[in-house]
Amino acid sequence: MLDAIGVASPAELFEQIPEPLRLDRPLELPDGLGEAEVFERLSALAEHNVDAEGEACFIGAGMYDHYVPAIVDAITSRSEFLTPYTPYQPEISQGGLQAMFEFQTAMSELTGLPVSSAGLYEGPSSVASAGYLAIGATKRRRFVVSRGLHPHSREALTTYSAGYGAEVVEVGVEGGLTDAAQLAAAVDGETAAVFLQTPNFLGGVEDVEALGAAAKEHGALLVVACDPIALSVLKPPGECGADIALGEGQALGNRLDFGGPSFGFFCATEGQIRRMPGRIAGETTDVDGRRGFVLALQTREQHIRREKATNNICTAQALNALAAMVHLAWLGRRGFRELGELLVRRTAYARERLAAVDGVELLHEAPAVREFAVRLEAPVEAVLDFCAERGIAAGYPLGREYPEHPDGLLVAITERRSREQIDELAEVLAEAISTLRGSFGTSEVTKEPRNGAIR
């Protein structure tokens, strides 16, 4: 190999690497092990992790511990769904295309918008893709973004905007909801899109129609990130004036899986169909009049001229989207609504139960569906460690993403969290706060996992 590339020695090959960065010694690796020994070693390492099966998980913040029915694995594990890559000859992939088509139909019904893509990578990149679409649609380069939008989505949009040459203007949250006056003042004739989320990151259900009036007045697009489970009980964004509705789909048929993979959904008005990211499967009939499916629109650079591409999306996300479709079909319309109503009731009970604990108060009293925020009169990270030792993942510390709420805790409820577990959370929180109250400054807000555990 060295002769072929005209290099005399390995040392010459790596001479451009600065001397201080070179190891200059063999790697300290143990001797090789047999398969059985490797399995035992990895199993022992895995036991250090903490997962949602081993503790009562009240962590949400965009990823939720929902029950995934067995039928989801039964369908998505079939080889025709599990192994295929992008359908370069889509007419052959009728099963895959039908799954995409059915998924699009379901997401359009949920969001109240006529057009859906076949799925994107995840929620935050879907938000960033909406920014690119808005620039093309309006020829403007200014985004007005609610601080209630998921922090990862705001980060993704800001990162993409640097490449777009677009400006991102953030609007604050007051009383758990987007500051309507501040939003109206921020939107002007140069605004390409207004970005909202409902329920927002703090759990508050936004008045999308009222907030979106400023976008409509100035000809900007209204982009609404939404929780698909919450859409079982909330008015669809499309009926509230949204031009684009998108979000993170993990709560539908996808487990936590240590943070991924999941999928994003993206729905829009018909006027935006040719700017939408991802692919769109369509229904047709063949020469014999039989029902069939095709890739109607494709925006990936491998399918169309590179300069016309607006997105790069891989088939793996179609598998996650299929899991969502199977979950929705398993629930049915009635079951889906009943799930949402159950979450509303349990969340209301949990909110009331925790607010009654000495040292806990609600961060806001805005309407909530499945998530709410509280303030603790003790260091949040220390309280979380205290609860973890008793088998409870008590929530997400808001101070990691919202410095203005160093004492904030975000608590999420799913159908897996029983009344008994909620009562236990309240009791353990009371004990933790009683023990740790007055110890502020002994536990700093950090993004590092607690106790070395992966959460």
N, C-alpha and C positions, 0 to 999 in steps of 0.2 A: 504493500500500500504506500509506504514511504517513497519507494522508487517511482511509483506511478504519478505521484503528485510533486516529485522533485524536491523532497525534504530528506536531509541526511539522517536525522534522528528524532525520536519523540521529544527530546528537549527542545530542539529547534522548532518543532511543530507548535509548542506551547510558549515560545519565548515572548510573545506579545502579552502574556498574562503577567502582571506586575509581581515581582518577587515576593512581597509580603502576603500575597494572596495564594501562593503555592503551598501545598501541604508538605512536600519534600519528605514523605515517609509513607509506608504502606498504611492502608486503611485498617483500623482496629476492628476487624470483624471476627465474630466467633466461628468456630468450625461448623461446617454444614451439618444439618440434621435431617433425619428421615421424615417422611410425610407425617407419620403419626406424632412424632415429637414436635414438629412444626405446628400441627393442629393444637396440641396441648399448650404450647407456648402462646399462640395467638388467643386461645380461649382464656388463658390466665390474664392476658393483657386486656381483653374485652370486659372482663369482670370489674375492671376499674371504672368503666363507664356507668353512668346513671341514665336510665331511659324512662319513658312514660309508662312502661309496663311495670316498672318496679317502684313507682311512687305516684301519688296523686298529683297530676300536672295541671296547674292553673296558669301556666305560661301561654301567652298568645302572641300578640305583637305581629300578626301576619301569618303565623304558622300554628295550627291548632290540632289538639289531640282528639280527633273524631274517631268514631267506630267505622272501620272499613269492612263491609260485608264480605263473606267468603267468596261470593260470586264474582267480585272484582278480580281477585287473583285467578279464579278459574278461567275467566275469559282472557285477561291480559297475558296469561302465561301460555296461551296457545301459540304454537310456533309461527303461524301465519301473521300474528300480530307482534310477537316478541322479537323476531329476528329480522324483518325486512328493513331496508334502508329507503332513502328517498325514491318514490316511484317515478323513475325516468321514463318508463313506458306506462303511464298512469292507467290507460285503458285495461291493462292486464290486472291491475291491483284493485279489483272491484270491491273486495271486502274492506280493504283499508280506506278506500274513497267513500264507501257508504258510511263507515264509522265517522269519518271527518264530517260528512254531510249531516248526519244525525246530531253530532256535537254542535255544529253551527246552528242547527235548528233550535236546539235546546237553549243555547246562549242567547240567541235572538229573542226567544220568548222570555227569558229571565230579565234581560236588560231593556226590552221594549224598543229595540232598534232593529231595522230590517236586514242588516248585513253583518255577518260574523266571519272572522278568519278561522282557519283550522287549528289555531293555537300558536302561542309564542313561547319563548323560553321561560319566563316567570313574570310576576307583577311589575317589578321596577323597570325592566327593559321594555315592557309594554308601554309604560309611561313615557320613557325616553323616545320610543318610536312615535308616540302621539305628537311629541314636540316636532319631530321631523316632518310629519304629515301636516301639522298646522303651518309650518313655514311655507311648504309648497302650496297650501290652499289659500293662504292670505298674503303671501309675499312680505310678511312682517317677521321681525326677529326679536320679539319681546314676550316673555312668559310671566304671568302673574300666578303665584303658587301659594296655596294655603299652607301654613305651618302644621296644619292637621293632616297633611298628606304624609304617608309613611316615610320616615327618614331615609330609608334605602332608595325609595322612588325619587325623593328630592335629590339625593346624591347622584343617582344615575342620570337624571335629567340635567343636572348641572355639569356633569362630565361630558355628556353628549353635546350640550350647548356650547361648550368651549370649541368643539369642532365645527358646529353650525355657525359660530360667530353670533350667538344669540345671548340676550340678557335675561337673567332670572331674577325676578323681584318677589321677595317673600312677604306674605301677609300674616300677621299674628293671630293667635287664638285667645279668645276672652270667654271665660265661663265655660270652657270645654268646647266652644264652637268657634268657627272662623269669624273674625271681626268684620261684620258686614260693612261698616262705614269705611274701614281701612281698605277693604277690598275694592269698594266702589271708587275710592279716591285713587287707587293704584292703576285701574284699568283706563286705558286711553286709546286713541286712534292708531297707535303703533303696536298694540297688544295682539299677538297672534293667537294666544290661547289662555284660558283661565283653568287652572287645575285644582279640583276639589277631591275630597274623599269622604264617603259616607258608608257606614259609620267611620269617623276619623280615627286617627291613631290613639287618641285618648278615649275612644269609645263612644263619643257623642254623635247622634244622628243629625246630620246637617239639613237645613232647608235649602235643598239644591235649587229649586225653582226661584226662590227669592235671591239667593246669592248669584245665580246665573244671569239675572236681569242685566247686570253691568256688562257682561260679555256680549249679550245680544245687542245692547244699545250701541256698542262700538264695533260690531262686526267681527268680534273674536270668536273662536271656537270654544265651546264649553266641554271640558274633558273631566269625566267623573270616574274616579277609581272606586270600586265597590267590592264588598264581600259577597260572593255568590250565595252563601247560606243566608245572609241577612235579606237577600232579595226575595226570600220566601214570605216575608212579612212587610217589606218596605215597598213603596211605590217605585216602579222601574225608572231608572234614570232617563230613558227615552221619553217617558211621559212627563218628565220634569224639565225638558228642554235640552238635554245633553246631546251634543253632536257626536261624542265618542264616550263609550262606557267600556272600561277595561278593569283588569285586576289580577290578583293572585288566585289561582284555582286550587291550591293544595287542599283546602278543606273538603273538596269533592273527591272522594275515592282515593286520595293519596295520603300516605302516612307521613309522619314527621321525618323519618329517615335521616336524622342528624342534619337537617337543613336542606335536603334535596335528593334527587331532582324533583321538580314540580312542573307546572306549566302556567302560562299566562293566557288570558282570553282578551279579545279585542273586537268590539262591535261598533258600528258607526252608521250614519245615515247613508242613503244610496249615493249622494253626491260625492262621498269620499271613497267610493269603492276602488277606484283605480290608483289611489294613493295608499291604500291600506297595506300594512306589513304582513308578511307570511303568504299563505296560499288560501285559496277558496275553492272548495269542491262544489261542483254543480251537478244537477240531475238532468238527464236527457233520455231519449229513446234511441235504440239502435235501428238498423235497416229493417229489422223484423218487427219493430214496434215494441220491443221489450225494454223495461226500465233499466237504465244504466247510469253510471257516474263518471265524471271527467274532472280533471283539474281545470277549472274555468279561468282562474286568474293566478298568476305566479309572479312574485316580485324578487325571487332569488337570482343572484347574478349568474348561477350555473344554468338557469333556464332561459334567461333573456339577455339582451345586451347589457354588459356590465354597467355602463353609465346610466342605464334606466332602472337599475336595481334599487330597491328601497329597504331591503331587509335580507338577512341570512338566517334561515331557520332550518333545523334538522328534524328528521322523522322521529327521533326519540321522544320529543315532546308530544307527538301524536299518540304515543302509547299512554302517556300520562293523561292526555285529554280523553282517551278511550276509557280509562279508569273512571273519570268523572262522569262520562255518559252512562256507564254501567251503573254507577252509584245512583244517579238521578232516575234511571229506569227502575231500579230496585225500589227506590222510595216511592215513585209515582207522584202525581200532583198532590194528592191528599197527604201522603206521608211526608212530602217535602214541606208542606205548610205546617203540619203538626210538629215537625222538627223545629222549625223557626219559632213557633209559639211556645214550645217547651223551653227553648233557650231564653226567650224573653222572661218567662215565669221564673226560671231558676236564677237568672241573672238578677232579677228584681229581689228575689229572696236573699241571694248572696250579698247584694249591695246593702240591703237593710240590716242583715246579720252582722256584717263587718263594721258598718257605721256605728253599731251599738257597742263596739269594743272600745274600752278606755284607751286612748292614745291613737285611735284611727278616726279620720274624718274624710268625707267625700271630697275629692279634688274639684268636682263640679256636679251639678244636678241635671245636666242635659239628658234627654232621652237616650237610652242605651238598648242594644239588642243582646249582645253576648259578651261584652267586655266593658270594664269601667275602671276608673282610676281613683286611688285613695292617697291620703297623706299619712305618714307614720311618724310618731313622736319618738323615733329611735333610728339609728343608722340603718338604712335599707339593706345594704349588703350583709351586715351582721345579722339582721333579722332573717334574711334569706338563708344564710348558713345555719342558723338556729332551726328553722323549719325543715331544711334539708336533712338534718340529723334525725328528724322524726318522720322522714319519708314523705315530705310534702314539698313540691316545687311551687312556692307560694305566688309567683308572678314574675313580672319583668320590671327591673328597676328603671324608672323613667329618666333618672339622672344621667344615664349613659348617653341618651340622645337629646335630652332636654335639660340643660344645665339650670334652667329657671325652676326646675322641679327636683331638687336633690333629695327631697323626702318623699317623692312620688313612687307609687307601686301600681302597675297595670295588672289587673286580674282578669283572666279569661275563663269563661264557662262553656263547656260542651255537654252533650248528652251523656258523656261518660262520668261526669262529676255529679255524684249523688248528693241528696240533702245531708246525709250523714258526713260525707267528705267536706261539704261546705261548713257544717257545724264544727268539724274537727279543725279546719283551717282557722276559723274564728277563735277557737280555744287556744290553739298553738300560737297564733299571732298575739293574743292577749298575754300569754306567758312570756313570749319573746320580748314584747315591748316593756312589760313589767321588769324583766331582767336587765334589758339593755338601755332603758330610758336614761338619758343624761350622759350617754357615752359617745355623743357626737364627736367626730374627729378621730375616732379610733379605727374607723373603717372607711377607706377612700372608695369613691366610685371608680370602677375599673371595668374594662371590657374583657378581662381575662376570665376563663372559667373558674368556678369556685372549687376549692379543694382538689384541684387537678382533674376534676370530672368534666367530661364532655356533655354539655346540656343543649 
